[in-house]
């Protein structure tokens, strides 16, 4: 396979990863709207089929993102494939935790249905699944850290691509986005700690802070998607040395 074909295949991997990120974002927005509707409802529904479908859609998006990065790591013709594989392994962790979360949700749905139809305390279903429910917050933290590692690795490799292709603007853009992602992660962690321990915060203050973090997160997400798009375009561009010389044509 020629080097130009490798670059093109690597670009396809980045584009698949980008499309998966976009799809996952849509699923996240739908999940947030669904959660808000349940919070505002006078009779919220039990965990059921729609939540499970959203979980399956999120899992599908993560697997697609994983496949895209794996394809990119296998084809990019620079000494960054090994670094990209760290992102692949990080997304494998995320996929594993999302599968575990779906399994727990399915078991909770089964437990609620069995408890609803139990005729006496003697045929009440086992509550062992509650131990797994208690582990979910820790699992979600691990998944969040693994996802953060994957994003930072992708940006680091894109910076290497920018330098290898002679487009320093892409490298600077990726480095700046690394800083933004780290700041977003720190801010999110600080907010979660504040929400958990601050008892005097009003609902208005909490909503304002969360809205600010959400806006910053959307800006970072849009920049990440734009950087992936830009990187794919640059990978398909022929190197400066391969461009044909311009010729003057006499009028």
C-alpha positions as CSV (number, residue, x, y, z in Angstrom):
1,X,0.0,0.0,0.0
2,X,1.4,3.4,-1.0
3,X,1.9,6.1,1.5
4,X,-0.9,8.3,0.0
5,X,-3.3,5.3,0.3
6,X,-2.2,4.9,4.0
7,X,-2.9,8.6,4.7
8,X,-6.3,8.2,3.0
9,X,-7.2,5.2,5.0
10,X,-6.1,6.9,8.2
11,X,-8.3,9.8,7.3
12,X,-11.3,7.5,6.9
13,X,-10.6,6.2,10.4
14,X,-10.6,9.7,11.8
15,X,-13.8,10.5,9.9
16,X,-15.5,7.4,11.4
17,X,-14.4,8.5,14.8
18,X,-15.8,12.0,14.2
19,X,-19.1,10.7,13.0
20,X,-19.3,8.4,16.1
21,X,-18.7,11.4,18.3
22,X,-21.5,13.4,16.6
23,X,-23.9,10.5,16.9
24,X,-23.0,10.0,20.6
25,X,-23.6,13.7,21.2
26,X,-27.1,13.4,19.7
27,X,-27.8,10.3,21.9
28,X,-26.6,12.3,24.9
29,X,-28.9,15.2,24.1
30,X,-31.8,12.9,23.8
31,X,-30.9,11.2,27.1
32,X,-30.7,14.6,28.8
33,X,-34.1,15.6,27.5
34,X,-35.6,12.3,28.5
35,X,-34.2,12.7,32.0
36,X,-35.6,16.2,32.3
37,X,-39.0,15.0,31.2
38,X,-38.9,12.3,33.8
39,X,-37.8,14.8,36.5
40,X,-40.7,17.2,35.6
41,X,-43.3,14.4,35.3
42,X,-45.7,13.9,38.1
43,X,-45.5,10.1,37.6
44,X,-42.0,9.3,36.3
45,X,-41.6,5.9,34.6
46,X,-39.5,3.1,35.9
47,X,-36.2,2.3,34.1
48,X,-37.4,0.7,30.9
49,X,-37.1,0.0,27.3
50,X,-36.3,3.6,26.1
51,X,-33.4,4.0,28.5
52,X,-32.1,0.6,27.4
53,X,-32.3,1.7,23.7
54,X,-30.4,4.9,24.5
55,X,-27.8,2.8,26.2
56,X,-27.5,0.5,23.2
57,X,-27.2,3.6,20.9
58,X,-24.4,5.0,23.1
59,X,-22.6,1.6,23.1
60,X,-22.8,1.5,19.3
61,X,-21.4,5.0,19.0
62,X,-18.5,4.1,21.3
63,X,-17.7,0.9,19.3
64,X,-17.7,3.0,16.1
65,X,-15.3,5.5,17.7
66,X,-13.1,2.6,18.8
67,X,-13.1,1.1,15.3
68,X,-12.2,4.5,13.8
69,X,-9.2,5.1,16.1
70,X,-8.0,1.5,15.6
71,X,-8.1,2.0,11.8
72,X,-6.3,5.3,12.1
73,X,-3.7,3.8,14.4
74,X,-3.1,0.9,12.0
75,X,-2.7,3.0,8.9
76,X,-1.2,6.4,9.8
77,X,2.3,6.3,8.3
78,X,4.2,8.2,11.1
79,X,5.7,7.1,14.4
80,X,2.4,7.8,16.3
81,X,0.6,4.5,15.8
82,X,1.8,3.2,19.1
83,X,0.5,6.3,20.9
84,X,-2.9,6.0,19.1
85,X,-3.2,2.4,20.4
86,X,-3.3,3.8,23.9
87,X,-6.5,5.6,22.8
88,X,-7.8,2.3,21.4
89,X,-7.2,0.5,24.7
90,X,-8.8,3.4,26.6
91,X,-12.0,3.1,24.5
92,X,-12.0,-0.7,25.0
93,X,-12.3,0.1,28.7
94,X,-15.2,2.5,28.0
95,X,-16.9,-0.2,25.9
96,X,-16.5,-2.8,28.6
97,X,-18.1,-0.5,31.2
98,X,-20.9,0.5,29.0
99,X,-21.7,-3.2,28.4
100,X,-21.6,-3.7,32.2
101,X,-23.9,-0.7,32.7
102,X,-26.4,-2.1,30.2
103,X,-26.3,-5.5,31.9
104,X,-27.1,-3.9,35.2
105,X,-29.9,-1.9,33.7
106,X,-31.4,-5.0,32.2
107,X,-31.2,-6.8,35.5
108,X,-32.8,-3.9,37.3
109,X,-35.7,-4.0,34.8
110,X,-36.1,-7.7,35.5
111,X,-36.0,-7.1,39.2
112,X,-38.6,-4.5,39.1
113,X,-40.9,-6.6,37.0
114,X,-40.5,-9.6,39.3
115,X,-41.0,-7.5,42.4
116,X,-44.2,-6.0,40.9
117,X,-45.7,-9.5,40.4
118,X,-44.4,-11.1,43.6
119,X,-47.4,-12.3,45.6
120,X,-45.6,-12.7,48.9
121,X,-42.2,-11.9,50.5
122,X,-41.2,-15.6,50.0
123,X,-41.1,-15.2,46.2
124,X,-39.6,-11.7,46.2
125,X,-36.6,-11.6,43.7
126,X,-33.1,-11.6,45.0
127,X,-31.6,-8.2,45.7
128,X,-28.1,-9.1,44.7
129,X,-28.3,-6.7,41.7
130,X,-28.3,-3.8,44.1
131,X,-24.6,-4.5,44.8
132,X,-23.9,-3.9,41.1
133,X,-26.0,-0.7,41.1
134,X,-23.9,0.6,43.9
135,X,-20.7,0.0,41.8
136,X,-22.0,2.0,38.8
137,X,-20.8,5.4,40.0
138,X,-17.3,4.1,40.4
139,X,-17.5,2.4,37.0
140,X,-18.7,5.6,35.4
141,X,-15.8,7.5,36.9
142,X,-13.4,5.0,35.4
143,X,-15.2,5.2,32.0
144,X,-14.9,9.0,32.2
145,X,-11.2,8.9,32.9
146,X,-10.6,6.4,30.1
147,X,-12.6,8.5,27.7
148,X,-10.6,11.6,28.6
149,X,-7.4,9.6,28.0
150,X,-8.7,8.6,24.6
151,X,-9.5,12.2,23.6
152,X,-6.1,13.5,24.7
153,X,-4.3,10.7,22.9
154,X,-6.2,11.5,19.6
155,X,-5.4,15.2,19.9
156,X,-1.7,14.4,20.6
157,X,-1.6,12.2,17.5
158,X,-3.3,14.8,15.4
159,X,-0.7,17.3,16.5
160,X,2.0,14.9,15.3
161,X,0.1,14.6,12.0
162,X,0.1,18.4,11.6
163,X,3.9,18.5,12.1
164,X,4.5,15.6,9.8
165,X,2.4,17.2,7.0
166,X,3.9,20.6,7.5
167,X,0.7,22.2,8.8
168,X,1.8,23.7,12.1
169,X,-1.6,25.4,12.4
170,X,-3.2,22.0,13.0
171,X,-0.6,21.1,15.6
172,X,-1.2,24.4,17.5
173,X,-5.0,23.8,17.3
174,X,-4.7,20.3,18.7
175,X,-2.4,21.5,21.6
176,X,-4.8,24.3,22.4
177,X,-7.7,21.9,22.5
178,X,-5.7,19.6,24.8
179,X,-5.5,22.5,27.3
180,X,-9.3,23.1,26.9
181,X,-10.2,19.5,27.5
182,X,-8.1,19.3,30.6
183,X,-9.6,22.5,32.0
184,X,-13.1,21.1,31.2
185,X,-12.3,17.9,33.1
186,X,-11.0,19.8,36.1
187,X,-14.0,22.1,36.1
188,X,-16.4,19.2,35.9
189,X,-14.6,17.3,38.7
190,X,-14.7,20.5,40.9
191,X,-18.4,21.0,40.2
192,X,-19.2,17.5,41.1
193,X,-17.2,17.8,44.3
194,X,-19.0,21.1,45.1
195,X,-22.4,19.6,44.5
196,X,-21.7,16.7,46.7
197,X,-20.3,18.6,49.7
198,X,-21.8,22.1,49.4
199,X,-25.1,22.2,51.3
200,X,-25.8,25.9,51.1
201,X,-25.8,26.2,47.4
202,X,-29.2,27.4,46.0
203,X,-30.8,25.8,43.0
204,X,-30.3,29.0,41.0
205,X,-26.6,29.0,41.7
206,X,-26.3,25.4,40.8
207,X,-28.1,25.8,37.6
208,X,-26.0,28.8,36.6
209,X,-22.8,26.9,37.2
210,X,-24.0,23.8,35.4
211,X,-25.2,25.9,32.5
212,X,-21.7,27.6,32.3
213,X,-20.0,24.2,32.3
214,X,-22.4,22.9,29.7
215,X,-21.7,25.8,27.4
216,X,-18.0,25.4,27.7
217,X,-18.3,21.7,27.1
218,X,-20.3,22.3,23.9
219,X,-17.7,24.8,22.6
220,X,-14.9,22.2,23.3
221,X,-16.9,19.5,21.6
222,X,-17.6,21.6,18.5
223,X,-13.8,22.4,18.4
224,X,-12.9,18.7,18.7
225,X,-15.3,17.7,15.9
226,X,-13.9,20.6,13.7
227,X,-10.3,19.5,14.5
228,X,-11.1,16.0,13.5
229,X,-12.6,17.2,10.2
230,X,-9.6,19.5,9.5
231,X,-7.1,16.6,10.3
232,X,-8.9,14.3,7.9
233,X,-8.7,16.9,5.1
234,X,-5.0,17.6,5.7
235,X,-4.2,13.8,5.7
236,X,-5.7,13.6,2.2
237,X,-3.8,16.6,1.0
238,X,-0.6,15.7,-1.0
239,X,2.6,16.8,0.7
240,X,4.0,20.2,-0.4
241,X,6.9,18.5,-2.2
242,X,4.5,16.4,-4.3
243,X,2.5,19.3,-5.7
244,X,3.1,20.0,-9.4
245,X,5.0,23.1,-10.2
246,X,2.9,26.0,-11.5
247,X,3.5,27.0,-15.1
248,X,3.0,30.3,-16.7
249,X,1.0,30.3,-19.8
250,X,1.6,33.0,-22.3
251,X,-1.5,34.9,-23.2
